[in-house]
Amino acid sequence: MNSAVLAQPQCADNDGSPCQWVYQWTNLDWLARFASTLMDTAISILLIVAVAYGLRWVLHRAIKRLTNRVVGRDSDPTRAQRVQRRQQGVGESRADERRAQRAGTIGSLLRSTSTFVIYGVAFVMVLAEFGINVGPILASAGVIGLAIGFGAQNLVRDFLSGIFMMLEDQYGVGDWVDIGEASGEVEAVGLRITTLRDLGGAVWYVRNGEILRVGNFSQGFAVAVVDVPVARHADTALANRVAGQAAREVAEENPSDVTAPPDMLGVQSVTPYAVTLRITAKTKPGRQWAVQRALNARVQSALNAEGIPAPNVNGLPVPST
């Protein structure tokens, strides 16, 4: 048998292969084997990159369709839901805007996470194709990840809290919330920080991980509560009728704010100096304070017109008549 045939690499027997082509031109078996290995590695890397890119594209499309479907389904309520929203004073455009914002943020987070995972796995597979032992690299990455996670546990907690707040729709931009140390209108909701502006105009930046409770004054409906003090010796029945009539007039004049007839609850408390009557009115979210001011002004004017006395400002008991 010809010694040249015995010396040629086995891969040179494959017709049209890079190994055969290089061996025919150079007659160097090591270079032919290197060309074969290099070509096989390049093809494997191209396949890995192509599959990773294709998988990323499919997942991004699926996430986009899922978030759009969620927004579309939520923004097309049933007739009963629309009636309930009108009764509660919830604006359709505002609710749709909040849903779209929440879905967009969650979709962006899911897309970023899927991209990081897919490209990370592809990078490790490419290293393995080059013959690099990825075991120590993965072990080192795990240790580094644990160290970073331990050192940045507050940051991780902020992000996790922000994700769950968005998923649960606890509040959105434009809502008036009380989160303990700060209260005000929500100006921005991020994965790490929530931004509020209070009545004095101050902007509060609150880390999501520090929010233990949330009081939202802008979801569904609100209630304006008015306490009306009158003198202890006043005719409470007459005061009830007068205050109730004044409250109904305010509701009739503000149908866009007051969503249900006011309730005259009657005597709320009794002290040696005064009797306190309570009125409640169901309003649109965020309009309870304006309605409360209107009720206070109208009820006080009506009581004065009927001659119903106010409590003694000196804090001394008023003798009964």
Summary of the structure (lengths in Angstrom):
residues: 321
radius of gyration: 35.9
end to end distance: 136.2
largest distance: 136.2
contacts: 911
relative contact order: 0.08
helix: 58%
strand: 16%
